Amino acid sequence: MATMKIKKGDTVRVIAGADKGKEGKVISVDQKNGKVVVENVNMLTKHTKPSMANQNGGIIHQEGPVDISNVMYVHKGNAVRVGFKMDGDKKVRVAKVKNGENEVID
């Protein structure tokens, strides 16, 4: 499978679906299934039984996975595409900004 362009800790914006327009930090990335979990996006309601970890049980709200194609990396306040460039002998991620210049992300 191709290299994932979104990593854990990146700030992303949702571009499709019920949560379109929301921004958040990536909590986890599922490379095999092409999914990401973004904080406060695609909130799910889960009913839990009482257990040793959670004495009361009850209703828990947690984030659900979003397809990687439905999010874009946020660079300096703008949603941008991400690509790769060779910097000497290292492969680095770059933000493809509108003016044609590619800016190194990390």
Long-range contacts (C-beta under 8 A, 24 or more apart in sequence): 1-31, 1-32, 3-84, 4-29, 4-31, 4-68, 5-73, 5-82, 5-83, 5-84, 5-93, 6-36, 6-68, 6-71, 6-73, 6-82, 10-73, 10-74, 11-73, 11-74, 12-36, 12-38, 12-71, 12-72, 12-73, 12-74, 13-71, 13-72, 13-74, 13-79, 14-38, 14-41, 14-66, 14-70, 14-71, 15-70, 15-71, 15-72, 15-79, 16-69, 16-70, 17-42, 17-66, 17-70, 18-42, 19-66, 23-74, 27-63, 29-68, 30-65, 33-65, 34-67, 34-68, 34-69, 35-65, 35-66, 35-67, 35-68, 36-65, 36-66, 36-68, 36-71, 37-63, 37-64, 37-65, 37-66, 38-63, 38-66, 38-71, 39-63, 41-66, 42-66, 73-105, 75-103, 75-105
